[in-house]
Structure formats: C-alpha cells, structure tokens
Amino acid sequence: MARKKSRTRAVWASIGIATIPVDASAHLVNTGLGPIYDGAVHFAVSPEAILPVVAFGVLAGLGGWANARTAVLILPVAWIAFGFAGMLFGPLAINPAFESLPLMILGGLAAADIRMPALATGSLALLLGAFEGYNFGSAYSTARDGLPALAGSAGLVFVLIAFVSAAVLKANWDWTRIAMRVVGSWTAASGMLLLGWGLR
C-alpha cells in the first residue's frame, strides 16, 4: 500500500514539474552537421510546411503521371527561387492565420479527388513553392549560411513530393485511393484548426 502511495506521489510530482511554465523562443535548427542539414531538419520539424507538401503530393498523384511529374519538377524550383527572394527581402507582415490556406485548399482538393490538367497542377506547385519557400527563406534572411540551408530544405521537399506522389500513383485499389483522400481531408481539417487558432 505504501509503495502504491509513493508511486502515486511520484506521478503527481512529475506532472507538476512538467506543467511549470518556462521561457520559449523560436530559433533556427542547428544540427552541427552543416547548413544543408540544418535546412533539411528545419523543414522536417515544421509540420505547417510538411503537411501542405504531403497534401499536394496526394493531389498530384491522384491526377496521374503528368500531374505528378509537373509537381515534382516545379515545386522544388519554386521553393528555391522564392526562398531566395525571402532571404533578400525578409519576412512579410502577414497574419499567421494565412498559413492555414495551403492546408485547407490542397487538403480539400485532394479529399474531393478533383481531376485537373497538368497546367493547373503546375500553377498550384508554383503558388505553394512561392508561399512556403518565401516563408522559409525569410527565416534565414539574417543568417550567414542561408543559401545552403535553403538548398537543403528544397532537397527534402523534392524527396517528399516525389515519394508521396509515387506512392499514390502505385495505389491501384479503390480503398487505397479512398485512404489517400482521407489524408487530404485530415490536412484540410488541420488547416481549419490552424485558422481558428490564428483568428482567436
């Protein structure tokens, strides 16, 4: 009985320690492996940047080979180009709620399984690369090694969009396509939550 009480006290003490508020500050990721890896890891730990790319990969894969190729080619290039612009001009004063728009739009399109021509997919890739790439590049506007970090993030974007779209293209069964559309709906729902959080 005494042992059970001591365990209960230890659990409550751990919960109390975990809930003590501490100062938090935003910072760029420093892996110690160099700026290219820093940029890749910065992207990897940013769910608000990963989820739109995943949703776009699902959408491109559902559209067929031409759409997937267009997405894989244009998105990383637009990411680097607009990321470089973000490094030059710095952050824009926009409401954080706007970060939810790519999640809701791309997730909604993937969930609806809307078929679109490759030109439309390329336009979406350009817009996504412009928005997310600029945000990412602007975070490195004062960093000395911003360009290699940007290249590292774009490399991971290329791998992610290629992997997701290829996985969707190989999903030949009806239930797998439905599962991919569910991923899109969850992404859109995440965007709605982010929008509500930004507007609160």
N, C-alpha and C positions, 0 to 999 in steps of 0.2 A: 504493500500500500504506500509506504514511504517512498519507494522507488518510483511509483507511478506519479506521486505528487511532485517529485523533483523533476521528472520528465516534463510534466505539465508546466511547471515554472520555467524550465529551460526554453520550451516552445514559446511561451508568452514573452520571455525576455528577448528572444531572437526577433519576434515580431515587433516588439517595441523598438529595438535597435534599428531594424530595417526601415521603420517609419520616421526616423529622425530626419528632418529636412537638412539638406546640405546645399552648398552653392554649386550651381551647374553653369558651365559656359560652353558655347559652341566653339569647336576648333577643327582644323583640318586633320585628317588621319595621317599619322607618321608611323610607318611600319619599320623604319630603319633599313629597308631594302632598296631605297631609292625612290625618286619622284614618280616613275612609271607605275611601280607597285602601289605607291601611296594613292595615286589617282584611281587605280583599279579598285583598291579596297574602299576608298571613299564612295565610289559608286555602289559597291557591293553592300555597304551598310546603310544605304539610302533607299528605304522601301518606297518613298514617294517618287523616286526616279526609276526603280526597277519595275514596279507594277505597271506603269503605262507601256514600257517596252515589252513586257510579257503579254499584255492585252493586245498590243499591236501585232506581236508575233502570231498570236492566235488568229486575229482577224486576217492577216496576210496569208497564213496557212490555209484557212478555210476558203480563201478566194482562189487557190490553185497555184500552180508553179510560177506563172508570170508575175502574180502579185507578190509571192514570197521572194523571188529574185529582185524585184524592184525595191522591196523593203530592205533587204539585206544590203543592197548597193547604196541606196540613198541615205538611210538613217545615220550610219557612222560618219559619212562625209559631211552631212549637215550638222551633226553633233560637233565635229572638229571646227568647221567653218564658223558657226555661231558661237561656239565656245571661245574661239579666239577673239571674236568681237566682244564677248563678255569680259574677257581679260583686259581688253583695251579700254572699254567704257565703264566698267564696274557695274555694281548691282543697280537694278531698276527699282523705283519706289512703287511697288505694286502690292495689293492686298494678298496675304498668304492664302486666302480662300481661293484665288485663281489657280493655285497648284492642283486643285481638285478637278479642274476642267478636263485635262487629258485623261484622267482616270475614268470620269463619267462618260465622256464621248467615246473613247476607244473601247472601254468595257461594254458600253451599251451597244455599240456596233457589232462587237464580237458576239454578245449574247443574242442579238437579233439575227446573226448569221446573214448579214446584208452582203449580197454579191455586188462588187464594184469593179470597174475596169482598172487595169494596172496604172493608168494615169492618175486616177483618184487615189490609189494606194500610195503612189509616189508623192502626191501632194500632201497626204497625211504624214508620210515619213519626213518630208521637208519641214512641216509645221512642228511635229514632235521634236525633231532634231534642233530646230530653232529655239523652241521654248526651253526644253530641258538642257540642251547644250549651252545656251546663254547663261542659264542659272548656274550651271556647274562651272563654266569658265569665269563668271563674275566672282565666284567664291575664291578664285585664285588670282584676282586682279592685283593683289598686293604681295603675292608670293613670288619668290625668286625663280622657282622651278615650275612655274605654272604650265608651260607648254608640254613638257614630258608627262606631267600628271594628266593633262587633258588627253594626250595620246593614249595613256594607259586606260583611262575611262572609256574612250572610244573603242579601243580594242575589246574590252569586256562587253560593250554594247553590241559590237559585231558578233561576238561569240554567242551572246544571249539571244539576239534576234534570229540568228541562223539556226541555233539549236531548237528554239521554240517553234518556229515556222516549219522546220523539217519534221519535228515530232508530230505536228498537226497534219502535215501532208501525208504522213505514213498512217494516220488514223483512218482506216478504210471502213471500219464498222460504224453503224449508226450510233451505238451507245458511246463510242469514243468521241464522236463529233458533239454529242449532247454534253459529254463531260467537259469538253473544251469550251462550249458555250456557257456552261455553269461557271467556269473560271472567269469568263468575261463578265458575267453578272455579279460575281463577288467583287471584281475590280471596280465595277460601277458603284456597287454599294459602299465600298471603301471610299470612293470619291465623294459620295453623299455625306458620309460621316465626316470626312475632312472638311467639306464645305460648311457643314453645321458647326464644326469646331472653330473654323476661321471666322464665321459670322457671329459667333456668340458674344 
